[in-house]
Amino acid sequence: MTLSAVIPAVERILLTLWVGGMWTTGLILAPVLFSNYPRSVAGEIAGRLFEWVSYLGIACAIALLTLAAIRIRRRLWRDARTAVLAAMLVIVLIGEFGIAAELRQMRESAMEAAPGSELRTAFGRLHGFAGALFLANALLGLALVVAGPRPRRDQAGS
């Protein structure tokens, strides 16, 4: 088996892990947690799950972008799939190291604050924005999965 035959299979596996992790966490695990456990417990567990999905996404994105660089070399930044992967990586980095980090700092104080307080409202808005970014990333990932494997280098032209 040649490297050119292995790379597409590895790309599909990495993309499946990342996108599947996002969809499983966002559509199955988080709703199950919030419907079966107290909000504070569900939020803590869901936050950790989303954190791990983010780390998985960062690792998969770096690997996928590296494989894309090996595979299509000079056309790397003209490739739509590569642009989507790069955008997804940026979204994960902003989500995890910007928004989620801020949410973790605010969480306890916001939950102790009175309903409708400025802190709780700010937490809710930031949480909503984090959710919108996560959904955007999950949809971008789904688009890559639906689009299927990219053409082989010898078929795509130079």
N, C-alpha and C positions, 0 to 999 in steps of 0.2 A: 504494500500500500504506500503510495507516494504522499508527500507532504501536501500537495495540492488536493488530494482526496481527503486527507484527514482534517484540514483546516475548516472546510464547510461543516463537517459533522461536529467538531468542537464548538464552532460558532453557534450552531443550532442548540446544542446542549446548554451552553452558557446563557443564551437568550431565554431558553425555556426555564432554566432555574430562576433567573432574575424576574422575568415577567410573571411566571407562575407563582413565585413567592409574593409578588406585589398583589396579584389578584386573590390569592388564597388568604393572605393576611387582611386585605381590605374588604373583601366580600364575604368571607366565611368566618375567620377567627375573631375579628373585632366585633362584628354583630353578635356572635354567640357569647362572647365575654360580657358585652354590655346587657344582653338580655338575661343572663344567668347569675351575675355577680353584682355586688354593690359597685356603684359608679367609681369610687376611689380605687377599689381593687382592680376592676376591669381596665380603668385608665392606666394604672401602673403596668399591668401585664401587656396591654396593647402598645403602650409606649415602648416597652422593651422589644416587643416583636417588630414594630416599625423600625426601631433602631437597628436591629439585626438585618432586616431586609435592606435597609440603607447601606450597611456595610457590604452585604452580598452584592448589591447593585454597583457599588464603587469598584469592587474587585472584578465583577463581570464586565463592567464598562471598560476598565483599563485593559483587561484581557482582550475584549472584542475589538477595541480600537488598535491594539497592538497587532492582532491578527489581520485586521483590515489593512494596516500599513504594510505588513508582509505581503499580503495578497494583491493589493492594487497599487502599491507604491506611489507613483507620481500623480495619479488621479485621486488620491485619498480625499482631498478636501472638495473635489467636484462630485463626489459620490453622495447621493441623497441619504443613503442608509448611514453613512459615516456621520453626516451632519446631524441626523436624528439621534444617533448614539451619543455624540458629543453634547447635544442639548440635554439629553436625559442625564448624562453625568453631571452637568452643571446644575440641573434641577435637584438631583440627589444631594450634591454638595451644599447647595443653598438650604435645602430642606433640613438636612441633618446638622450641619455645623453653624447655621444661622438661626433658622426658625425653631427647630426642635430644641436646640440648646437654650434658647430664650424661654421656650415653653417649660422646660424642666426647671429653670430658675423661678419662673412665675407660679408654677403649679400649686405648690402648697399654700402660698399666701393668697392666691386667687380662690382656692377652695374654702379657705377660712373667712374670706371676705363676704360681706352681705350680698345676697342676690341683687343684681342691678347696679352694684358698685362699679366705679370706674375701672378698678383693677380686674374685676370679673368680666366686664365687657371687653376690655383690651385682650384678656386671655382668650375669650370666645372668638374675637375677630382674628387673632393670630392663629388660633387652632383651625378656624375655617379656611384661612389662607393656606395653611399647611396641608389641609385636606384637599384643597383645589389643586395645589402643586402635585400632590401624590396621585390624584386622579388623572391629571394631565400626563404625568409620566407613565402611568399604567396604560393609558390610551395610546400614547406614542409607542410603547412597547408592544401593545397588541397590534398596532399597524405594522410593525416590523415582522411580527410573527405571521400575520395574514399575508404580507407581501412575499413571504417565502424566501428561500435562499437566493442570494444575489448570483448573477451569472459568473461563471468561471472566468479567470483572467484572460484566457485565450479566446473566449467568446465575446468578451466585453470590448475588445479593441484596445489599442494603446493610447 
